[in-house]
Structure formats: structure tokens, C-alpha cells
């Protein structure tokens, strides 16, 4: 089981229901990267907090993780060979309880699931996605270059430059 702790995983699917302001969200990143856009107060930060609370445990939980008017919230993170499920249940009289289920692809469950998650953490994106979003663009870029092996950032930048150089007459017509 110890070898599973050090194995590298990437996020295959993120699902959450009734978490913070989110009623329901499902994201399946293409190539491990996804872009979150939207107007103010539409849940962008809440999606990042799903990952933070899912991996970070109690110390990373928001004060009120359950959506107002709901009795429970869930976070499901699928890392391919490792599935995480957190369930938050509102207590009578205030507060909430939580449960964590962590399961490997072979059906085994670690004895200390939060320890496994703590071992997998380490990226500034996973540890504090809000802090990552506040980094200067160059700092975010440099960090992403380290975290996305195999992606040719320079080639992508050249392609983008070529698109910007086109005049309106050069663009493909639809």
C-alpha cells in the first residue's frame, strides 16, 4: 500500500453537490488542465475550494461548507486509480460532521486516508488554489511549466503569436 501513496495521480473528474454556493458541478479536465470562467459570484472560487477541502481535510474546510438550505454536501474527486468522497452533514443545533472515503482502483481502502492525501499534496495549486490564483502571471506560468510535463509551452506560444499576426483578410471564413 505504501507504493500507492507515492504514485502520481491526476484529476480525472471533479463533482460536488450543495458545497458552498454550488448546487451541483461536474468537471472532467481535458489533459489535466481546465479553465474556470464566469461572472462575479458564479462559483469560480468555490470550485477551487472543492479541491482544497477535498484534499486538505478539516483544516481546509470552509466555516460553512454546506449550501444554505441544504442538509448535506458532497465532494467527489476521481484521480483515476484513487477515488475520494467527502460527505458533510448538517448537525441539529448547528455545525456539521464529515466523513471521508478513499479507495484505490483495486477496491482497497487505506487505514489512514487523510495521511495518504497529505502525502499526495505538495503542489501550491492543490495546497492553496486561491493563493495560486493570486500569484503574478509570470509566477503562475513558471509553476505550471513545472506541473504539466510533456506540454510544450513554447510551441503553444508560437502558435498563438501566429494567430495574432493575421489580418482580418487572412482569417478563415465560415
C-alpha positions in Angstrom: 0.0 0.0 0.0 2.9 2.4 0.7 3.8 2.4 -3.0 0.3 3.7 -3.8 0.9 6.7 -1.6 3.8 7.9 -3.7 2.2 7.2 -7.0 1.4 10.3 -9.1 -2.3 10.9 -9.8 -4.0 13.5 -11.9 -7.6 14.7 -11.6 -9.9 12.9 -14.0 -13.2 14.2 -12.6 -14.5 16.6 -10.0 -18.0 16.5 -8.7 -19.6 18.5 -5.9 -23.2 19.0 -4.7 -24.5 21.6 -2.3 -21.0 22.7 -1.5 -20.7 26.4 -0.6 -22.8 28.3 -3.2 -22.6 25.4 -5.7 -25.8 23.4 -6.3 -24.0 20.9 -8.5 -20.9 20.9 -10.6 -19.1 18.2 -12.7 -15.8 18.9 -14.4 -13.7 16.4 -16.4 -10.4 18.1 -17.2 -9.0 17.5 -20.6 -5.3 16.7 -20.2 -5.3 17.6 -16.6 -6.0 21.3 -17.1 -9.3 23.2 -17.0 -10.2 26.8 -17.3 -12.8 28.3 -14.9 -14.5 31.4 -16.1 -17.6 33.3 -15.2 -19.0 36.5 -13.7 -18.5 37.5 -10.1 -20.3 35.3 -7.5 -20.9 32.5 -10.0 -18.8 29.9 -8.1 -15.3 30.0 -9.6 -13.6 30.2 -6.2 -16.0 27.6 -4.8 -14.8 25.1 -7.5 -11.2 25.7 -6.4 -12.2 25.3 -2.7 -13.8 21.9 -3.6 -10.3 20.7 -4.5 -8.7 22.3 -1.5 -11.3 20.9 1.0 -11.3 17.5 -0.7 -7.5 17.1 -0.3 -6.8 19.2 2.7 -9.2 17.8 5.2 -10.6 19.6 8.2 -8.0 22.3 8.4 -9.0 23.3 4.8 -12.8 23.2 5.3 -14.7 26.4 4.9 -16.6 27.5 8.0 -20.0 26.6 6.4 -19.3 24.1 3.6 -23.0 23.1 3.2 -25.1 25.2 0.8 -27.7 27.3 2.7 -31.0 25.5 3.0 -29.4 22.0 2.4 -28.7 19.3 4.9 -25.7 17.7 3.2 -23.0 18.4 0.7 -20.6 16.0 -1.2 -17.3 16.2 -2.9 -16.1 13.5 -5.3 -12.6 13.7 -6.8 -11.6 10.9 -9.2 -7.8 10.6 -9.7 -8.0 7.6 -11.9 -6.5 5.0 -9.6 -7.8 6.7 -6.5 -11.3 7.9 -5.7 -12.1 10.4 -2.9 -15.5 11.1 -1.4 -16.2 13.6 1.3 -19.7 14.0 2.8 -20.7 16.9 5.0 -23.9 16.5 7.1 -25.5 19.4 9.0 -26.0 18.7 12.7 -29.1 19.7 14.6 -28.3 22.7 16.6 -25.5 23.9 14.3 -22.2 22.8 12.8 -21.6 19.8 10.6 -20.0 16.4 10.6 -17.9 14.9 7.8 -16.9 11.5 6.5 -14.0 10.7 4.2 -13.9 7.6 1.9 -10.7 7.0 0.0 -10.5 3.9 -2.3 -7.9 2.7 -4.7 -8.9 1.2 -8.1 -8.4 -2.3 -6.8 -11.0 -1.7 -4.1 -8.6 -1.4 -1.2 -9.0 1.4 1.3 -6.1 2.9 3.3 -6.3 2.8 7.1 -5.4 6.5 7.4 -7.0 8.1 4.3 -6.1 11.7 5.3 -2.4 10.7 5.7 -2.5 9.4 2.1 -4.0 12.7 0.9 -1.4 14.7 2.9 1.4 12.6 1.2 -0.1 13.3 -2.2 -0.3 17.1 -1.7 2.6 19.4 -2.2 1.7 21.5 -5.2 0.8 25.1 -4.5 -2.2 24.6 -6.7 -3.5 21.7 -4.5 -2.4 23.2 -1.2 -4.0 26.6 -1.8 -5.6 27.2 -5.1 -6.8 30.7 -4.1 -3.2 31.7 -3.3 -2.2 30.3 -6.7 -4.8 32.5 -8.4 -3.3 35.5 -6.7 0.3 34.8 -8.0 1.7 37.2 -10.6 1.2 35.9 -14.1 4.9 35.1 -14.6 4.9 33.1 -11.3 1.8 31.1 -12.3 3.3 30.4 -15.7 6.6 29.2 -14.2 4.8 27.0 -11.7 2.5 25.5 -14.4 5.5 24.7 -16.6 6.9 22.5 -13.8 3.5 20.8 -13.1 2.5 19.9 -16.7 5.2 17.7 -18.1 5.0 17.0 -21.8 3.2 20.2 -22.7 5.3 22.4 -25.0 4.5 25.9 -23.7 6.9 27.5 -26.2 5.3 25.8 -29.2 1.9 26.8 -28.0 3.0 30.4 -27.5 4.4 30.5 -31.1 1.1 29.2 -32.4 -0.8 31.9 -30.5 1.6 34.6 -31.9 0.9 33.4 -35.4 -2.9 33.7 -34.8 -2.5 37.3 -33.5 -0.4 38.4 -36.5 -3.2 37.5 -39.0 -5.1 40.4 -40.5 -8.9 40.1 -40.9 -8.4 39.1 -44.6 -6.1 36.2 -43.6 -8.6 34.6 -41.1 -10.6 31.6 -42.3 -14.1 32.4 -43.4 -17.0 30.4 -42.0 
